[in-house]
Amino acid sequence: MVPEFFTRNSTHPLLWFSLYHHSLHTLTFAVVVAIIALALAKQKWKVGLLAMVSFHLHLLEDLAGSRGPDRYQWPIPYLQPFSTAIALTWRGQWGLNAGQNMLLTAVLLLVTLALAWRRGFSPLEMVSIEADARVVATLRRRFPRGAEADS
């Protein structure tokens, strides 16, 4: 998306996201992602399985709410490149910028922050342990636990 955004008004825009993103919504690509995750992880089968589940959750979310502003629904070519028999769509799909997506994003962000506050780590831990510790410390200062809040 980033190269596409920065080159959108150029004479040679890079339409990588528009042209290729949805073509990767296939069972084949899901298996490739799961195999890579399995190969790189310490808890191989657990991470491989979670990669496969999260990939399919992404597809489900796209089916529910990723219609474009022109009302076009990108069909999910699930069995490509081996078959064109299945192209998944849903008639009730809402727009990518619809209120449902914004509400769901806000709720999931709040859940993530609440879990970080309670558990002492967040998904940011995967990128930077120091940044993760600062986020958790900031959350706990801003929203102190029971007895700490009274003092």
C-alpha positions, -999 to 999 in steps of 0.1 A, spaced: 0 0 0 28 24 8 45 24 -26 10 27 -42 2 57 -20 34 76 -28 33 69 -65 -4 73 -72 0 106 -90 32 97 -109 34 87 -145 42 51 -134 21 44 -103 30 11 -85 -3 -6 -82 10 -36 -63 -17 -36 -36 -46 -30 -60 -34 -56 -85 -19 -83 -63 -32 -82 -27 -65 -100 -33 -49 -125 -57 -30 -138 -27 -62 -147 -8 -59 -183 -17 -55 -216 1 -21 -220 -16 -8 -188 -1 -23 -197 33 -3 -229 32 29 -211 22 25 -186 50 19 -214 75 50 -233 63 72 -202 66 58 -195 101 63 -232 110 99 -231 98 108 -199 117 91 -205 150 103 -222 181 68 -237 188 65 -249 152 31 -266 150 14 -242 173 26 -212 153 20 -228 120 -16 -236 130 -21 -201 144 -8 -187 111 -33 -208 91 -62 -198 115 -53 -161 114 -50 -162 76 -85 -176 73 -98 -151 98 -84 -124 75 -104 -139 46 -135 -140 67 -131 -104 77 -126 -95 40 -158 -113 31 -176 -93 58 -163 -58 53 -140 -49 24 -163 -37 -3 -147 -8 -22 -162 27 -25 -174 18 -60 -194 -10 -44 -172 -36 -61 -166 -68 -41 -133 -85 -46 -140 -121 -50 -117 -143 -30 -101 -168 -55 -97 -195 -28 -86 -224 -50 -64 -206 -74 -40 -212 -92 -54 -248 -94 -91 -240 -100 -114 -211 -106 -144 -231 -93 -147 -211 -60 -147 -173 -59 -160 -163 -24 -182 -132 -20 -210 -122 3 -240 -101 -8 -242 -83 26 -206 -71 25 -202 -37 40 -177 -11 28 -141 -10 40 -147 24 56 -181 15 71 -190 21 107 -189 -16 115 -152 -18 106 -144 13 126 -163 1 156 -147 -34 154 -112 -18 151 -118 4 181 -132 -24 203 -103 -47 193 -77 -20 200 -93 -14 235 -92 -51 242 -55 -53 231 -46 -23 254 -66 -39 283 -48 -72 279 -14 -53 277 -23 -35 310 -33 -67 327 -7 -91 314 23 -68 312 31 -72 275 15 -64 241 19 -74 205 45 -46 203 68 -70 222 75 -88 188 91 -56 175 107 -39 205 108 -51 241 118 -17 252 89 0 234 65 -26 247 76 -20 283 71 17 279 36 12 265 27 -11 294 42 13 320 23 42 304 -10 23 305 -4 13 341 4 49 352 -26 63 334 -49 36 347 -36 23 380 -48 -9 397 -73 -8 426 -52 1 457 -28 22 436 -57 43 423 -68 52 458 -34 66 469 
